[in-house]
Amino acid sequence: MGIAVENVSKHYGSFRAVDDVSLEFKTGSLVALLGPSGSGKSTLLRMIAGLETPSSGEIYITGKNATHKSVQERNIGFVFQHYALFKHLTVRQNIAFALELRKTPKRRIQQRVEELLDLVQLSGLGDRYPSQLSGGQRQRVALARSLAVQPQTLLLDEPFGALDAKVRKELRVWLRHLHEDVNVTTIFVTHDQEEAMEVADQIVVMNKGRVEQVGSTAEIYDQPATPFVMSFIGPVNILSSNAGIQPSKGVVTTSDNRIFLRPHDILIHQNASVDTVPAKVDRIIHLGWEIRIELLLESGELVNAHLNREQFNQLQLHENQHVYLKPKQARVFQSV
């Protein structure tokens, strides 16, 4: 068993940062807590780490109640967004710090530090100081330091948030490979949907302190449980019933009849046919292989459609052209 969170809440006065959350993280899993700012994901992670105490509920780590245990007793590695490295210590000394506190034999410390330097691909940089490293290298040192004491669980709070886009993408791939090597139960917080979908085995989508949905990347994207999940995970058009788009068969309408339609689920035709809706090409945006088309409906609503270059070339679209849209999959959600 990995980690179990049972009916956990965290209140700050009348504000509910986390509201009656129950989750289970299996041993060896790689899970993303995904949501916008203020959704409660970092607060939940800090409670698992022991940095915050729940207002109610219980947290179990490897089957034992850890709700009121100290950070040290939980044997958890924690990585912050801003590295939190000791500036006056070398890379080796930063990694060795926790082992020295535990009075680990010197030879074992040296051996473990070299193992970790190799694992995080920083061999040869052990004598440098944090100021002599790039942001991506500093974050790898922070991860190595958290792994030094061989924790049961690794928690990462927006680990790549302070890095530029290119380095973030490189470290996502690296983190995935690292997890496969060390096989430690890993939970990381992010507000970046692409990051969560690229790295995690399972995604927990949070909003306003509560869990909206738990599932694999495919489940979250293809079978969203709520309007929030569909609007937060991946691009989506949210249209009124006046748009003329008919929901797919077998779905239940909401009280406000909002229709959710992915940009890649829109077919564009030159001529009218059954279930098509007239539109005008308002703008064409070239993004390499992907072409984004902004279309104006007769209702006055804008719709975004995504085509690959081959589809675009076949249609030979141009601005102000009149076309017809046909949705492959339009969703509506049942009112709660």
C-alpha positions in Angstrom: 0.0 0.0 0.0 1.3 3.5 -0.8 -0.6 6.6 0.6 -4.2 6.9 1.5 -6.0 10.2 2.2 -9.3 9.7 4.0 -11.8 12.6 4.3 -9.1 15.2 4.7 -10.0 18.9 5.0 -8.0 22.0 5.7 -9.7 25.2 6.8 -8.2 28.6 7.3 -11.0 30.4 9.1 -14.0 30.1 6.9 -11.9 29.3 3.8 -11.8 25.7 2.8 -8.5 25.1 1.1 -9.1 21.3 0.9 -12.6 20.1 1.4 -13.3 16.4 2.3 -10.8 14.8 0.0 -10.3 11.0 -0.2 -7.6 9.5 -2.5 -5.4 6.5 -2.7 -1.9 6.6 -4.3 -0.6 3.1 -5.1 3.0 2.1 -4.3 5.3 2.9 -7.1 2.8 5.1 -8.9 3.5 8.5 -10.5 0.5 10.8 -9.9 -0.1 14.4 -10.8 -2.3 16.7 -8.7 -3.5 19.1 -11.4 -5.6 22.2 -11.0 -5.6 26.0 -11.2 -4.1 28.3 -8.6 -6.2 28.0 -5.4 -7.5 24.6 -6.1 -5.9 23.1 -3.0 -3.4 20.8 -4.7 -0.3 22.3 -2.9 -2.1 22.3 0.4 -2.9 18.6 0.0 0.7 17.8 -0.9 2.0 19.7 2.2 -0.4 17.8 4.4 0.9 14.5 3.0 4.4 15.7 3.7 3.6 16.7 7.2 4.3 20.4 6.6 0.6 21.2 7.3 -1.8 19.5 9.7 -5.3 18.6 8.5 -8.3 20.3 10.1 -10.0 16.9 9.9 -9.5 13.5 8.3 -6.5 11.1 8.3 -3.5 10.3 6.2 -2.0 6.8 6.0 1.5 6.1 4.6 2.3 2.4 3.9 -0.7 1.4 5.9 0.2 3.4 9.1 -1.6 6.4 10.4 0.8 9.4 9.7 -1.7 12.2 10.3 0.2 13.6 13.3 3.7 12.3 12.6 6.5 14.7 12.0 8.1 15.3 8.6 11.1 13.3 9.7 9.0 10.3 10.8 7.3 10.0 7.4 10.5 9.3 5.4 9.3 11.5 2.5 11.5 13.4 0.0 10.1 16.9 -0.8 11.2 19.1 -3.7 10.2 22.7 -3.9 9.7 24.9 -7.0 12.7 27.2 -6.1 15.3 24.4 -5.4 16.0 25.5 -1.7 19.7 24.5 -2.1 22.4 25.7 0.3 24.3 28.3 -1.6 27.5 28.0 0.4 27.7 24.2 -0.1 28.8 22.3 -3.2 26.6 20.0 -5.2 28.1 17.0 -3.3 27.7 18.7 0.1 24.0 19.5 -0.7 23.2 15.9 -1.6 25.1 14.6 1.4 23.5 17.0 3.9 20.6 14.8 5.1 22.8 11.7 5.2 25.3 13.6 7.5 22.5 14.6 9.8 21.6 10.9 10.1 25.2 10.2 11.0 25.6 7.8 8.0 29.1 6.3 7.7 31.4 8.6 5.6 32.2 5.9 3.0 28.5 5.1 2.5 27.8 8.9 2.1 30.5 9.2 -0.6 29.1 6.1 -2.4 25.5 7.3 -2.3 26.4 10.8 -3.5 28.3 9.4 -6.5 25.4 7.1 -7.3 22.9 10.0 -7.2 25.2 12.3 -9.3 25.2 9.6 -11.9 21.5 9.0 -11.6 20.6 12.7 -12.2 23.3 13.0 -15.0 25.5 15.5 -13.1 28.7 13.4 -12.8 31.7 15.7 -12.9 29.8 18.7 -11.4 29.9 17.6 -7.8 32.4 20.3 -6.8 30.5 23.2 -8.2 28.3 25.6 -6.2 24.6 26.1 -7.0 25.4 29.6 -8.5 27.6 27.8 -11.1 24.7 25.6 -12.4 21.8 26.2 -14.8 18.2 26.2 -13.4 17.6 22.7 -14.8 20.8 21.4 -13.2 19.9 23.0 -9.8 16.5 21.3 -9.9 18.3 17.9 -10.6 20.5 18.5 -7.5 17.3 19.2 -5.4 15.9 15.9 -6.6 19.1 14.0 -5.9 19.2 15.5 -2.4 15.6 14.4 -1.7 16.4 10.9 -2.9 19.6 10.6 -0.8 17.9 9.1 2.2 15.9 6.6 0.0 12.4 7.9 0.9 9.3 5.8 0.6 7.6 8.7 -1.2 8.8 11.6 -3.4 6.6 14.8 -3.4 7.3 17.6 -5.9 5.5 21.0 -5.6 5.5 22.7 -9.1 9.1 21.3 -9.6 9.6 22.9 -13.0 7.6 26.1 -12.6 10.6 28.4 -12.4 12.3 27.1 -15.5 11.9 28.1 -19.2 9.7 26.1 -21.5 12.5 24.2 -23.3 14.2 23.1 -20.0 10.8 22.2 -18.5 10.1 19.9 -21.5 13.5 18.2 -21.2 13.1 17.7 -17.4 9.6 16.1 -17.9 11.2 13.3 -20.0 14.0 13.0 -17.5 11.6 12.8 -14.5 9.7 10.0 -16.2 12.8 8.0 -16.8 14.1 8.7 -13.2 10.8 7.4 -11.8 11.2 4.2 -13.8 14.7 3.8 -12.4 14.0 4.5 -8.7 10.4 3.2 -8.6 9.4 5.5 -5.6 5.8 6.5 -5.1 5.8 10.0 -6.6 3.2 12.8 -6.4 3.8 16.1 -8.1 1.7 19.3 -8.2 1.3 21.2 -11.4 -1.1 23.6 -13.1 0.3 22.7 -16.5 -2.1 20.2 -18.3 0.5 19.2 -20.8 3.0 18.5 -18.1 0.6 16.3 -16.2 -0.5 14.4 -19.3 3.1 13.8 -20.5 4.6 12.6 -17.2 1.9 11.0 -14.9 0.4 7.6 -14.9 -2.7 9.0 -13.2 -4.1 12.5 -12.9 -6.1 14.0 -10.0 -8.0 17.0 -11.2 -8.7 19.5 -8.3 -10.9 22.6 -8.2 -11.9 24.8 -5.3 -10.5 22.3 -2.7 -12.3 19.3 -4.1 -11.5 16.4 -6.4 -13.3 16.7 -9.8 -12.0 13.5 -11.3 -9.3 10.8 -11.0 -8.1 8.8 -14.0 -5.5 8.1 -16.6 -4.6 10.7 -19.2 -6.9 9.1 -21.8 -9.8 8.8 -19.3 -9.5 12.4 -18.2 -9.3 13.8 -21.7 -11.7 11.5 -23.5 -14.3 10.9 -20.7 -14.3 14.1 -18.6 -16.7 13.7 -15.6 -17.6 17.4 -15.3 -17.7 20.6 -17.3 -14.7 21.9 -15.3 -12.6 18.9 -16.3 -13.4 19.2 -20.0 -12.8 23.0 -20.0 -9.5 22.7 -18.0 -7.9 19.7 -19.8 -7.1 20.6 -23.4 -8.6 23.2 -25.6 -12.4 23.3 -25.9 -15.2 25.5 -27.4 -18.0 26.3 -25.0 -21.1 27.2 -27.0 -24.7 28.2 -26.3 -27.7 26.3 -27.6 -28.2 29.2 -30.1 -25.0 28.1 -31.9 -26.9 25.4 -33.8 -24.6 22.6 -32.8 -26.4 19.4 -31.8 -25.0 17.3 -29.0 -24.0 13.8 -29.8 -26.5 11.0 -29.2 -26.8 9.4 -25.7 -25.9 12.5 -23.6 -28.0 14.4 -21.2 -28.4 18.2 -21.5 -27.6 20.6 -18.7 -30.0 23.3 -17.5 -28.1 26.0 -19.3 -27.6 23.8 -22.4 -23.9 24.6 -22.8 -22.2 22.6 -25.5 -18.6 21.5 -25.2 -16.7 20.8 -28.5 -13.0 20.0 -28.9 -11.3 21.9 -31.8 -10.1 18.7 -33.3 -13.6 17.3 -33.3 -14.8 19.7 -35.9 -15.1 18.8 -39.6 -15.1 21.6 -42.1 -17.0 21.1 -45.4 -17.3 23.3 -48.5 -21.0 22.4 -49.0 -24.0 22.0 -46.7 -25.2 18.5 -45.6 -27.1 16.8 -42.8 -26.2 18.3 -39.3 -23.9 20.9 -40.7 -23.8 24.5 -39.4 -22.9 27.5 -41.6 -19.9 29.6 -40.6 -17.4 32.1 -42.0 -13.6 31.7 -41.7 -12.6 34.7 -39.6 -8.8 34.0 -39.1 -6.2 31.4 -40.0 -3.3 30.8 -37.7 -0.3 28.8 -39.0 1.6 26.9 -36.2 3.8 24.6 -38.2 2.1 21.3 -38.7 -1.1 22.5 -36.9 -3.3 25.1 -38.4 -5.9 26.8 -36.2 -9.0 28.2 -37.8 -11.2 30.8 -36.1 -14.8 30.5 -37.4 -17.7 32.9 -36.9 -21.1 31.3 -36.5 -24.4 32.9 -37.4 -25.1 33.2 -33.7 -22.1 35.5 -33.4 -20.1 33.0 -31.4 -16.5 32.1 -32.4 -15.4 28.5 -32.8 -11.8 27.3 -33.0 -11.0 24.3 -35.2 -7.6 22.5 -35.4 -6.4 21.0 -38.7 -3.2 19.4 -39.7 -1.4 20.8 -42.7 -2.6 18.1 -45.0 -6.3 18.7 -44.1 -5.8 22.4 -44.5 -4.2 22.0 -48.0 -7.0 19.8 -49.1 -9.7 22.4 -48.1 -7.7 25.4 -49.4 -9.4 27.7 -46.9 -9.0 31.5 -46.9 -10.3 34.3 -44.7 -13.9 35.4 -45.2 -14.7 32.1 -46.9 -18.2 30.6 -46.1 -18.0 27.0 -45.0 -20.1 24.4 -43.1 -19.2 22.7 -39.8 -20.0 19.3 -38.6 -19.1 18.1 -35.0 -17.8 14.6 -34.5 -18.3 14.7 -30.8 -20.2 17.5 -29.0 -20.7 17.0 -25.2 -23.2 18.3 -22.7 -23.2 17.5 -19.0 -26.0 16.6 -16.6 -26.9 19.3 -14.0 -26.0 18.4 -10.4 
